[in-house]
Amino acid sequence: MDLIESRRDQPSEHSYTVTLLAGGIDRIGEKVSEEAAELVSAAAMLDGSEPRREEVIYEAADLIYHLFVLLGFSRVRLHEVSAELQSRFGTSGLEEKASRKQQP
């Protein structure tokens, strides 16, 4: 995340990260969606073989990187996401989802 924030705050030439950030949320969101679909596709073909497993790892890394870019663009720190996840431990996913519907 530090590198992504550095690229955001001090853009350098020839940086894919800088190009993504310059494209704004539409471009970043497009890449997150694309990488998520590629990961799901790779996982759907997973048959226990090493090449398929490596493809899932590769696509997961792509998705995580693009998610980090989205967070950096949005000025959301990873520790904030981690804290949100931590706050959900001990709460049933169904209860958490129901509580969101009650909020205005």
Jmol script that loads the backbone (N, CA, C; Angstrom):
load data "model"
ATOM      1  N   MET A   1       0.821  -1.197   0.000  1.00  0.00           N
ATOM      2  CA  MET A   1       0.000   0.000   0.000  1.00  0.00           C
ATOM      3  C   MET A   1       0.863   1.258   0.000  1.00  0.00           C
ATOM      4  N   ASP A   2       1.994   1.227   0.682  1.00  0.00           N
ATOM      5  CA  ASP A   2       2.855   2.412   0.725  1.00  0.00           C
ATOM      6  C   ASP A   2       3.306   2.821  -0.672  1.00  0.00           C
ATOM      7  N   LEU A   3       3.661   1.844  -1.485  1.00  0.00           N
ATOM      8  CA  LEU A   3       4.114   2.151  -2.842  1.00  0.00           C
ATOM      9  C   LEU A   3       2.986   2.783  -3.657  1.00  0.00           C
ATOM     10  N   ILE A   4       1.787   2.261  -3.516  1.00  0.00           N
ATOM     11  CA  ILE A   4       0.644   2.808  -4.255  1.00  0.00           C
ATOM     12  C   ILE A   4       0.361   4.239  -3.802  1.00  0.00           C
ATOM     13  N   GLU A   5       0.402   4.475  -2.495  1.00  0.00           N
ATOM     14  CA  GLU A   5       0.180   5.826  -1.989  1.00  0.00           C
ATOM     15  C   GLU A   5       1.289   6.770  -2.455  1.00  0.00           C
ATOM     16  N   SER A   6       2.504   6.265  -2.516  1.00  0.00           N
ATOM     17  CA  SER A   6       3.625   7.062  -3.009  1.00  0.00           C
ATOM     18  C   SER A   6       3.417   7.446  -4.472  1.00  0.00           C
ATOM     19  N   ARG A   7       2.975   6.497  -5.279  1.00  0.00           N
ATOM     20  CA  ARG A   7       2.704   6.773  -6.696  1.00  0.00           C
ATOM     21  C   ARG A   7       1.564   7.782  -6.841  1.00  0.00           C
ATOM     22  N   ARG A   8       0.572   7.671  -5.953  1.00  0.00           N
ATOM     23  CA  ARG A   8      -0.558   8.609  -5.985  1.00  0.00           C
ATOM     24  C   ARG A   8      -0.083  10.025  -5.646  1.00  0.00           C
ATOM     25  N   ASP A   9       0.745  10.138  -4.610  1.00  0.00           N
ATOM     26  CA  ASP A   9       1.152  11.447  -4.109  1.00  0.00           C
ATOM     27  C   ASP A   9       2.337  12.051  -4.865  1.00  0.00           C
ATOM     28  N   GLN A  10       3.158  11.190  -5.475  1.00  0.00           N
ATOM     29  CA  GLN A  10       4.327  11.646  -6.233  1.00  0.00           C
ATOM     30  C   GLN A  10       4.406  10.841  -7.525  1.00  0.00           C
ATOM     31  N   PRO A  11       3.515  11.137  -8.468  1.00  0.00           N
ATOM     32  CA  PRO A  11       3.458  10.343  -9.705  1.00  0.00           C
ATOM     33  C   PRO A  11       4.796  10.325 -10.450  1.00  0.00           C
ATOM     34  N   SER A  12       5.104   9.167 -10.990  1.00  0.00           N
ATOM     35  CA  SER A  12       6.311   9.038 -11.807  1.00  0.00           C
ATOM     36  C   SER A  12       5.910   8.550 -13.196  1.00  0.00           C
ATOM     37  N   GLU A  13       6.766   8.833 -14.157  1.00  0.00           N
ATOM     38  CA  GLU A  13       6.495   8.382 -15.520  1.00  0.00           C
ATOM     39  C   GLU A  13       6.647   6.870 -15.605  1.00  0.00           C
ATOM     40  N   HIS A  14       6.028   6.304 -16.591  1.00  0.00           N
ATOM     41  CA  HIS A  14       6.171   4.880 -16.896  1.00  0.00           C
ATOM     42  C   HIS A  14       5.723   3.983 -15.743  1.00  0.00           C
ATOM     43  N   SER A  15       4.680   4.393 -15.037  1.00  0.00           N
ATOM     44  CA  SER A  15       4.159   3.600 -13.927  1.00  0.00           C
ATOM     45  C   SER A  15       2.730   3.177 -14.241  1.00  0.00           C
ATOM     46  N   TYR A  16       2.505   1.874 -14.243  1.00  0.00           N
ATOM     47  CA  TYR A  16       1.155   1.358 -14.475  1.00  0.00           C
ATOM     48  C   TYR A  16       0.212   1.858 -13.383  1.00  0.00           C
ATOM     49  N   THR A  17       0.695   1.895 -12.151  1.00  0.00           N
ATOM     50  CA  THR A  17      -0.127   2.360 -11.037  1.00  0.00           C
ATOM     51  C   THR A  17      -0.571   3.803 -11.261  1.00  0.00           C
ATOM     52  N   VAL A  18       0.350   4.659 -11.685  1.00  0.00           N
ATOM     53  CA  VAL A  18       0.020   6.066 -11.952  1.00  0.00           C
ATOM     54  C   VAL A  18      -1.017   6.163 -13.068  1.00  0.00           C
ATOM     55  N   THR A  19      -0.867   5.340 -14.095  1.00  0.00           N
ATOM     56  CA  THR A  19      -1.828   5.330 -15.204  1.00  0.00           C
ATOM     57  C   THR A  19      -3.220   4.946 -14.710  1.00  0.00           C
ATOM     58  N   LEU A  20      -3.284   3.920 -13.868  1.00  0.00           N
ATOM     59  CA  LEU A  20      -4.578   3.518 -13.305  1.00  0.00           C
ATOM     60  C   LEU A  20      -5.189   4.642 -12.478  1.00  0.00           C
ATOM     61  N   LEU A  21      -4.392   5.216 -11.591  1.00  0.00           N
ATOM     62  CA  LEU A  21      -4.887   6.289 -10.734  1.00  0.00           C
ATOM     63  C   LEU A  21      -5.386   7.472 -11.556  1.00  0.00           C
ATOM     64  N   ALA A  22      -4.690   7.789 -12.630  1.00  0.00           N
ATOM     65  CA  ALA A  22      -5.097   8.897 -13.501  1.00  0.00           C
ATOM     66  C   ALA A  22      -6.417   8.598 -14.204  1.00  0.00           C
ATOM     67  N   GLY A  23      -6.723   7.326 -14.399  1.00  0.00           N
ATOM     68  CA  GLY A  23      -7.972   6.932 -15.040  1.00  0.00           C
ATOM     69  C   GLY A  23      -9.179   7.081 -14.140  1.00  0.00           C
ATOM     70  N   GLY A  24      -8.935   7.316 -12.863  1.00  0.00           N
ATOM     71  CA  GLY A  24     -10.021   7.530 -11.919  1.00  0.00           C
ATOM     72  C   GLY A  24     -10.742   6.249 -11.540  1.00  0.00           C
ATOM     73  N   ILE A  25     -11.788   6.436 -10.781  1.00  0.00           N
ATOM     74  CA  ILE A  25     -12.515   5.292 -10.227  1.00  0.00           C
ATOM     75  C   ILE A  25     -13.153   4.440 -11.317  1.00  0.00           C
ATOM     76  N   ASP A  26     -13.536   5.038 -12.428  1.00  0.00           N
ATOM     77  CA  ASP A  26     -14.139   4.243 -13.502  1.00  0.00           C
ATOM     78  C   ASP A  26     -13.140   3.226 -14.045  1.00  0.00           C
ATOM     79  N   ARG A  27     -11.927   3.670 -14.325  1.00  0.00           N
ATOM     80  CA  ARG A  27     -10.900   2.764 -14.866  1.00  0.00           C
ATOM     81  C   ARG A  27     -10.470   1.744 -13.817  1.00  0.00           C
ATOM     82  N   ILE A  28     -10.268   2.203 -12.596  1.00  0.00           N
ATOM     83  CA  ILE A  28      -9.847   1.292 -11.531  1.00  0.00           C
ATOM     84  C   ILE A  28     -10.944   0.263 -11.274  1.00  0.00           C
ATOM     85  N   GLY A  29     -12.185   0.714 -11.197  1.00  0.00           N
ATOM     86  CA  GLY A  29     -13.306  -0.199 -10.968  1.00  0.00           C
ATOM     87  C   GLY A  29     -13.447  -1.222 -12.072  1.00  0.00           C
ATOM     88  N   GLU A  30     -13.219  -0.782 -13.292  1.00  0.00           N
ATOM     89  CA  GLU A  30     -13.253  -1.695 -14.439  1.00  0.00           C
ATOM     90  C   GLU A  30     -12.201  -2.799 -14.274  1.00  0.00           C
ATOM     91  N   LYS A  31     -11.009  -2.419 -13.852  1.00  0.00           N
ATOM     92  CA  LYS A  31      -9.933  -3.401 -13.667  1.00  0.00           C
ATOM     93  C   LYS A  31     -10.229  -4.336 -12.495  1.00  0.00           C
ATOM     94  N   VAL A  32     -10.772  -3.820 -11.400  1.00  0.00           N
ATOM     95  CA  VAL A  32     -11.125  -4.674 -10.261  1.00  0.00           C
ATOM     96  C   VAL A  32     -12.160  -5.700 -10.700  1.00  0.00           C
ATOM     97  N   SER A  33     -13.181  -5.259 -11.419  1.00  0.00           N
ATOM     98  CA  SER A  33     -14.215  -6.179 -11.905  1.00  0.00           C
ATOM     99  C   SER A  33     -13.634  -7.227 -12.849  1.00  0.00           C
ATOM    100  N   GLU A  34     -12.781  -6.793 -13.759  1.00  0.00           N
ATOM    101  CA  GLU A  34     -12.153  -7.702 -14.719  1.00  0.00           C
ATOM    102  C   GLU A  34     -11.295  -8.747 -14.001  1.00  0.00           C
ATOM    103  N   GLU A  35     -10.496  -8.302 -13.055  1.00  0.00           N
ATOM    104  CA  GLU A  35      -9.612  -9.229 -12.343  1.00  0.00           C
ATOM    105  C   GLU A  35     -10.407 -10.186 -11.452  1.00  0.00           C
ATOM    106  N   ALA A  36     -11.500  -9.711 -10.859  1.00  0.00           N
ATOM    107  CA  ALA A  36     -12.348 -10.587 -10.045  1.00  0.00           C
ATOM    108  C   ALA A  36     -12.955 -11.685 -10.908  1.00  0.00           C
ATOM    109  N   ALA A  37     -13.422 -11.313 -12.092  1.00  0.00           N
ATOM    110  CA  ALA A  37     -13.997 -12.304 -13.008  1.00  0.00           C
ATOM    111  C   ALA A  37     -12.946 -13.323 -13.442  1.00  0.00           C
ATOM    112  N   GLU A  38     -11.727 -12.866 -13.694  1.00  0.00           N
ATOM    113  CA  GLU A  38     -10.657 -13.783 -14.097  1.00  0.00           C
ATOM    114  C   GLU A  38     -10.298 -14.740 -12.964  1.00  0.00           C
ATOM    115  N   LEU A  39     -10.317 -14.256 -11.725  1.00  0.00           N
ATOM    116  CA  LEU A  39     -10.035 -15.127 -10.583  1.00  0.00           C
ATOM    117  C   LEU A  39     -11.119 -16.185 -10.423  1.00  0.00           C
ATOM    118  N   VAL A  40     -12.363 -15.774 -10.520  1.00  0.00           N
ATOM    119  CA  VAL A  40     -13.475 -16.727 -10.401  1.00  0.00           C
ATOM    120  C   VAL A  40     -13.399 -17.760 -11.514  1.00  0.00           C
ATOM    121  N   SER A  41     -13.102 -17.327 -12.708  1.00  0.00           N
ATOM    122  CA  SER A  41     -12.968 -18.247 -13.840  1.00  0.00           C
ATOM    123  C   SER A  41     -11.847 -19.249 -13.599  1.00  0.00           C
ATOM    124  N   ALA A  42     -10.711 -18.769 -13.117  1.00  0.00           N
ATOM    125  CA  ALA A  42      -9.581 -19.662 -12.835  1.00  0.00           C
ATOM    126  C   ALA A  42      -9.941 -20.655 -11.735  1.00  0.00           C
ATOM    127  N   ALA A  43     -10.619 -20.187 -10.698  1.00  0.00           N
ATOM    128  CA  ALA A  43     -11.000 -21.069  -9.592  1.00  0.00           C
ATOM    129  C   ALA A  43     -12.024 -22.106 -10.036  1.00  0.00           C
ATOM    130  N   ALA A  44     -12.907 -21.727 -10.947  1.00  0.00           N
ATOM    131  CA  ALA A  44     -13.921 -22.659 -11.442  1.00  0.00           C
ATOM    132  C   ALA A  44     -13.289 -23.810 -12.206  1.00  0.00           C
ATOM    133  N   MET A  45     -12.126 -23.569 -12.787  1.00  0.00           N
ATOM    134  CA  MET A  45     -11.432 -24.612 -13.546  1.00  0.00           C
ATOM    135  C   MET A  45     -10.453 -25.402 -12.680  1.00  0.00           C
ATOM    136  N   LEU A  46     -10.359 -25.036 -11.407  1.00  0.00           N
ATOM    137  CA  LEU A  46      -9.399 -25.680 -10.510  1.00  0.00           C
ATOM    138  C   LEU A  46      -9.720 -27.162 -10.382  1.00  0.00           C
ATOM    139  N   ASP A  47      -8.745 -27.981 -10.692  1.00  0.00           N
ATOM    140  CA  ASP A  47      -8.940 -29.429 -10.626  1.00  0.00           C
ATOM    141  C   ASP A  47      -7.890 -30.094  -9.738  1.00  0.00           C
ATOM    142  N   GLY A  48      -7.197 -29.297  -8.948  1.00  0.00           N
ATOM    143  CA  GLY A  48      -6.176 -29.835  -8.066  1.00  0.00           C
ATOM    144  C   GLY A  48      -4.794 -29.890  -8.689  1.00  0.00           C
ATOM    145  N   SER A  49      -4.708 -29.638  -9.981  1.00  0.00           N
ATOM    146  CA  SER A  49      -3.405 -29.691 -10.640  1.00  0.00           C
ATOM    147  C   SER A  49      -2.612 -28.422 -10.341  1.00  0.00           C
ATOM    148  N   GLU A  50      -1.308 -28.556 -10.325  1.00  0.00           N
ATOM    149  CA  GLU A  50      -0.434 -27.425 -10.004  1.00  0.00           C
ATOM    150  C   GLU A  50      -0.590 -26.253 -10.982  1.00  0.00           C
ATOM    151  N   PRO A  51      -0.672 -26.494 -12.305  1.00  0.00           N
ATOM    152  CA  PRO A  51      -0.842 -25.347 -13.209  1.00  0.00           C
ATOM    153  C   PRO A  51      -2.120 -24.551 -12.931  1.00  0.00           C
ATOM    154  N   ARG A  52      -3.199 -25.220 -12.634  1.00  0.00           N
ATOM    155  CA  ARG A  52      -4.460 -24.521 -12.338  1.00  0.00           C
ATOM    156  C   ARG A  52      -4.331 -23.739 -11.031  1.00  0.00           C
ATOM    157  N   ARG A  53      -3.717 -24.355 -10.045  1.00  0.00           N
ATOM    158  CA  ARG A  53      -3.502 -23.711  -8.756  1.00  0.00           C
ATOM    159  C   ARG A  53      -2.661 -22.448  -8.933  1.00  0.00           C
ATOM    160  N   GLU A  54      -1.626 -22.530  -9.736  1.00  0.00           N
ATOM    161  CA  GLU A  54      -0.766 -21.376 -10.002  1.00  0.00           C
ATOM    162  C   GLU A  54      -1.547 -20.261 -10.693  1.00  0.00           C
ATOM    163  N   GLU A  55      -2.485 -20.622 -11.553  1.00  0.00           N
ATOM    164  CA  GLU A  55      -3.313 -19.620 -12.228  1.00  0.00           C
ATOM    165  C   GLU A  55      -4.201 -18.891 -11.223  1.00  0.00           C
ATOM    166  N   VAL A  56      -4.751 -19.630 -10.268  1.00  0.00           N
ATOM    167  CA  VAL A  56      -5.574 -19.006  -9.226  1.00  0.00           C
ATOM    168  C   VAL A  56      -4.720 -18.035  -8.407  1.00  0.00           C
ATOM    169  N   ILE A  57      -3.516 -18.453  -8.055  1.00  0.00           N
ATOM    170  CA  ILE A  57      -2.611 -17.580  -7.296  1.00  0.00           C
ATOM    171  C   ILE A  57      -2.303 -16.311  -8.091  1.00  0.00           C
ATOM    172  N   TYR A  58      -1.992 -16.470  -9.361  1.00  0.00           N
ATOM    173  CA  TYR A  58      -1.659 -15.339 -10.236  1.00  0.00           C
ATOM    174  C   TYR A  58      -2.831 -14.361 -10.325  1.00  0.00           C
ATOM    175  N   GLU A  59      -4.027 -14.891 -10.557  1.00  0.00           N
ATOM    176  CA  GLU A  59      -5.203 -14.023 -10.695  1.00  0.00           C
ATOM    177  C   GLU A  59      -5.573 -13.375  -9.364  1.00  0.00           C
ATOM    178  N   ALA A  60      -5.387 -14.098  -8.261  1.00  0.00           N
ATOM    179  CA  ALA A  60      -5.657 -13.515  -6.944  1.00  0.00           C
ATOM    180  C   ALA A  60      -4.718 -12.341  -6.679  1.00  0.00           C
ATOM    181  N   ALA A  61      -3.453 -12.493  -7.053  1.00  0.00           N
ATOM    182  CA  ALA A  61      -2.491 -11.398  -6.881  1.00  0.00           C
ATOM    183  C   ALA A  61      -2.904 -10.183  -7.709  1.00  0.00           C
ATOM    184  N   ASP A  62      -3.353 -10.409  -8.940  1.00  0.00           N
ATOM    185  CA  ASP A  62      -3.826  -9.301  -9.780  1.00  0.00           C
ATOM    186  C   ASP A  62      -5.000  -8.577  -9.124  1.00  0.00           C
ATOM    187  N   LEU A  63      -5.958  -9.349  -8.608  1.00  0.00           N
ATOM    188  CA  LEU A  63      -7.129  -8.748  -7.980  1.00  0.00           C
ATOM    189  C   LEU A  63      -6.733  -7.946  -6.742  1.00  0.00           C
ATOM    190  N   ILE A  64      -5.883  -8.516  -5.910  1.00  0.00           N
ATOM    191  CA  ILE A  64      -5.474  -7.823  -4.684  1.00  0.00           C
ATOM    192  C   ILE A  64      -4.737  -6.528  -5.021  1.00  0.00           C
ATOM    193  N   TYR A  65      -3.852  -6.582  -5.998  1.00  0.00           N
ATOM    194  CA  TYR A  65      -3.138  -5.364  -6.414  1.00  0.00           C
ATOM    195  C   TYR A  65      -4.134  -4.282  -6.847  1.00  0.00           C
ATOM    196  N   HIS A  66      -5.080  -4.637  -7.703  1.00  0.00           N
ATOM    197  CA  HIS A  66      -6.033  -3.643  -8.198  1.00  0.00           C
ATOM    198  C   HIS A  66      -6.955  -3.149  -7.082  1.00  0.00           C
ATOM    199  N   LEU A  67      -7.285  -4.013  -6.128  1.00  0.00           N
ATOM    200  CA  LEU A  67      -8.052  -3.584  -4.962  1.00  0.00           C
ATOM    201  C   LEU A  67      -7.243  -2.576  -4.145  1.00  0.00           C
ATOM    202  N   PHE A  68      -5.949  -2.835  -3.983  1.00  0.00           N
ATOM    203  CA  PHE A  68      -5.087  -1.886  -3.272  1.00  0.00           C
ATOM    204  C   PHE A  68      -5.062  -0.532  -3.990  1.00  0.00           C
ATOM    205  N   VAL A  69      -5.029  -0.543  -5.311  1.00  0.00           N
ATOM    206  CA  VAL A  69      -5.052   0.711  -6.072  1.00  0.00           C
ATOM    207  C   VAL A  69      -6.370   1.442  -5.810  1.00  0.00           C
ATOM    208  N   LEU A  70      -7.477   0.709  -5.804  1.00  0.00           N
ATOM    209  CA  LEU A  70      -8.776   1.322  -5.526  1.00  0.00           C
ATOM    210  C   LEU A  70      -8.787   1.942  -4.132  1.00  0.00           C
ATOM    211  N   LEU A  71      -8.265   1.214  -3.153  1.00  0.00           N
ATOM    212  CA  LEU A  71      -8.209   1.749  -1.793  1.00  0.00           C
ATOM    213  C   LEU A  71      -7.321   2.986  -1.733  1.00  0.00           C
ATOM    214  N   GLY A  72      -6.170   2.929  -2.396  1.00  0.00           N
ATOM    215  CA  GLY A  72      -5.274   4.081  -2.420  1.00  0.00           C
ATOM    216  C   GLY A  72      -5.922   5.287  -3.070  1.00  0.00           C
ATOM    217  N   PHE A  73      -6.613   5.071  -4.163  1.00  0.00           N
ATOM    218  CA  PHE A  73      -7.320   6.152  -4.847  1.00  0.00           C
ATOM    219  C   PHE A  73      -8.358   6.776  -3.915  1.00  0.00           C
ATOM    220  N   SER A  74      -9.032   5.924  -3.150  1.00  0.00           N
ATOM    221  CA  SER A  74     -10.101   6.365  -2.248  1.00  0.00           C
ATOM    222  C   SER A  74      -9.571   6.888  -0.918  1.00  0.00           C
ATOM    223  N   ARG A  75      -8.243   6.828  -0.751  1.00  0.00           N
ATOM    224  CA  ARG A  75      -7.584   7.250   0.487  1.00  0.00           C
ATOM    225  C   ARG A  75      -8.085   6.462   1.688  1.00  0.00           C
ATOM    226  N   VAL A  76      -8.287   5.188   1.463  1.00  0.00           N
ATOM    227  CA  VAL A  76      -8.659   4.257   2.527  1.00  0.00           C
ATOM    228  C   VAL A  76      -7.424   3.420   2.824  1.00  0.00           C
ATOM    229  N   ARG A  77      -7.017   3.400   4.080  1.00  0.00           N
ATOM    230  CA  ARG A  77      -5.828   2.650   4.480  1.00  0.00           C
ATOM    231  C   ARG A  77      -6.215   1.200   4.771  1.00  0.00           C
ATOM    232  N   LEU A  78      -5.283   0.318   4.530  1.00  0.00           N
ATOM    233  CA  LEU A  78      -5.528  -1.105   4.735  1.00  0.00           C
ATOM    234  C   LEU A  78      -5.886  -1.399   6.193  1.00  0.00           C
ATOM    235  N   HIS A  79      -5.281  -0.692   7.125  1.00  0.00           N
ATOM    236  CA  HIS A  79      -5.592  -0.931   8.539  1.00  0.00           C
ATOM    237  C   HIS A  79      -7.046  -0.587   8.854  1.00  0.00           C
ATOM    238  N   GLU A  80      -7.648   0.332   8.091  1.00  0.00           N
ATOM    239  CA  GLU A  80      -9.056   0.659   8.298  1.00  0.00           C
ATOM    240  C   GLU A  80      -9.954  -0.496   7.854  1.00  0.00           C
ATOM    241  N   VAL A  81      -9.594  -1.119   6.748  1.00  0.00           N
ATOM    242  CA  VAL A  81     -10.344  -2.285   6.268  1.00  0.00           C
ATOM    243  C   VAL A  81     -10.165  -3.434   7.255  1.00  0.00           C
ATOM    244  N   SER A  82      -8.943  -3.610   7.728  1.00  0.00           N
ATOM    245  CA  SER A  82      -8.662  -4.660   8.704  1.00  0.00           C
ATOM    246  C   SER A  82      -9.475  -4.449   9.984  1.00  0.00           C
ATOM    247  N   ALA A  83      -9.566  -3.209  10.445  1.00  0.00           N
ATOM    248  CA  ALA A  83     -10.349  -2.903  11.644  1.00  0.00           C
ATOM    249  C   ALA A  83     -11.826  -3.216  11.424  1.00  0.00           C
ATOM    250  N   GLU A  84     -12.325  -2.916  10.234  1.00  0.00           N
ATOM    251  CA  GLU A  84     -13.728  -3.231   9.926  1.00  0.00           C
ATOM    252  C   GLU A  84     -13.964  -4.736   9.970  1.00  0.00           C
ATOM    253  N   LEU A  85     -13.043  -5.488   9.370  1.00  0.00           N
ATOM    254  CA  LEU A  85     -13.168  -6.949   9.411  1.00  0.00           C
ATOM    255  C   LEU A  85     -13.109  -7.454  10.849  1.00  0.00           C
ATOM    256  N   GLN A  86     -12.192  -6.904  11.632  1.00  0.00           N
ATOM    257  CA  GLN A  86     -12.054  -7.309  13.036  1.00  0.00           C
ATOM    258  C   GLN A  86     -13.341  -7.044  13.805  1.00  0.00           C
ATOM    259  N   SER A  87     -14.006  -5.924  13.511  1.00  0.00           N
ATOM    260  CA  SER A  87     -15.242  -5.581  14.222  1.00  0.00           C
ATOM    261  C   SER A  87     -16.369  -6.562  13.915  1.00  0.00           C
ATOM    262  N   ARG A  88     -16.222  -7.301  12.836  1.00  0.00           N
ATOM    263  CA  ARG A  88     -17.264  -8.254  12.446  1.00  0.00           C
ATOM    264  C   ARG A  88     -17.086  -9.624  13.079  1.00  0.00           C
ATOM    265  N   PHE A  89     -15.913  -9.903  13.631  1.00  0.00           N
ATOM    266  CA  PHE A  89     -15.699 -11.199  14.271  1.00  0.00           C
ATOM    267  C   PHE A  89     -16.645 -11.336  15.450  1.00  0.00           C
ATOM    268  N   GLY A  90     -17.240 -12.495  15.592  1.00  0.00           N
ATOM    269  CA  GLY A  90     -18.178 -12.736  16.667  1.00  0.00           C
ATOM    270  C   GLY A  90     -19.602 -12.353  16.298  1.00  0.00           C
ATOM    271  N   THR A  91     -19.783 -11.804  15.115  1.00  0.00           N
ATOM    272  CA  THR A  91     -21.115 -11.447  14.633  1.00  0.00           C
ATOM    273  C   THR A  91     -21.438 -12.334  13.443  1.00  0.00           C
ATOM    274  N   SER A  92     -22.577 -12.965  13.504  1.00  0.00           N
ATOM    275  CA  SER A  92     -23.010 -13.787  12.381  1.00  0.00           C
ATOM    276  C   SER A  92     -23.142 -12.916  11.139  1.00  0.00           C
ATOM    277  N   GLY A  93     -22.719 -13.446  10.013  1.00  0.00           N
ATOM    278  CA  GLY A  93     -22.859 -12.717   8.757  1.00  0.00           C
ATOM    279  C   GLY A  93     -24.303 -12.349   8.471  1.00  0.00           C
ATOM    280  N   LEU A  94     -25.217 -13.225   8.854  1.00  0.00           N
ATOM    281  CA  LEU A  94     -26.639 -12.942   8.637  1.00  0.00           C
ATOM    282  C   LEU A  94     -27.107 -11.793   9.525  1.00  0.00           C
ATOM    283  N   GLU A  95     -26.622 -11.772  10.790  1.00  0.00           N
ATOM    284  CA  GLU A  95     -26.981 -10.672  11.688  1.00  0.00           C
ATOM    285  C   GLU A  95     -26.417  -9.352  11.179  1.00  0.00           C
ATOM    286  N   GLU A  96     -25.168  -9.376  10.729  1.00  0.00           N
ATOM    287  CA  GLU A  96     -24.523  -8.161  10.228  1.00  0.00           C
ATOM    288  C   GLU A  96     -25.274  -7.615   9.024  1.00  0.00           C
ATOM    289  N   LYS A  97     -25.661  -8.499   8.126  1.00  0.00           N
ATOM    290  CA  LYS A  97     -26.391  -8.073   6.930  1.00  0.00           C
ATOM    291  C   LYS A  97     -27.751  -7.491   7.312  1.00  0.00           C
ATOM    292  N   ALA A  98     -28.439  -8.114   8.256  1.00  0.00           N
ATOM    293  CA  ALA A  98     -29.746  -7.622   8.695  1.00  0.00           C
ATOM    294  C   ALA A  98     -29.620  -6.241   9.338  1.00  0.00           C
ATOM    295  N   SER A  99     -28.536  -6.007  10.079  1.00  0.00           N
ATOM    296  CA  SER A  99     -28.365  -4.708  10.734  1.00  0.00           C
ATOM    297  C   SER A  99     -28.153  -3.594   9.715  1.00  0.00           C
ATOM    298  N   ARG A 100     -27.554  -3.896   8.575  1.00  0.00           N
ATOM    299  CA  ARG A 100     -27.344  -2.882   7.534  1.00  0.00           C
ATOM    300  C   ARG A 100     -28.672  -2.440   6.941  1.00  0.00           C
ATOM    301  N   LYS A 101     -29.635  -3.341   6.833  1.00  0.00           N
ATOM    302  CA  LYS A 101     -30.933  -3.002   6.242  1.00  0.00           C
ATOM    303  C   LYS A 101     -31.711  -2.043   7.135  1.00  0.00           C
ATOM    304  N   GLN A 102     -31.450  -2.079   8.448  1.00  0.00           N
ATOM    305  CA  GLN A 102     -32.183  -1.240   9.380  1.00  0.00           C
ATOM    306  C   GLN A 102     -31.663   0.188   9.403  1.00  0.00           C
ATOM    307  N   GLN A 103     -30.447   0.408   8.922  1.00  0.00           N
ATOM    308  CA  GLN A 103     -29.867   1.748   8.936  1.00  0.00           C
ATOM    309  C   GLN A 103     -30.452   2.572   7.796  1.00  0.00           C
ATOM    310  N   PRO A 104     -30.707   3.885   8.053  1.00  0.00           N
ATOM    311  CA  PRO A 104     -31.282   4.732   6.986  1.00  0.00           C
ATOM    312  C   PRO A 104     -30.307   4.981   5.867  1.00  0.00           C
TER     313      PRO A 104
END
end "model"
wireframe off; spacefill off
backbone 0.3
color backbone group
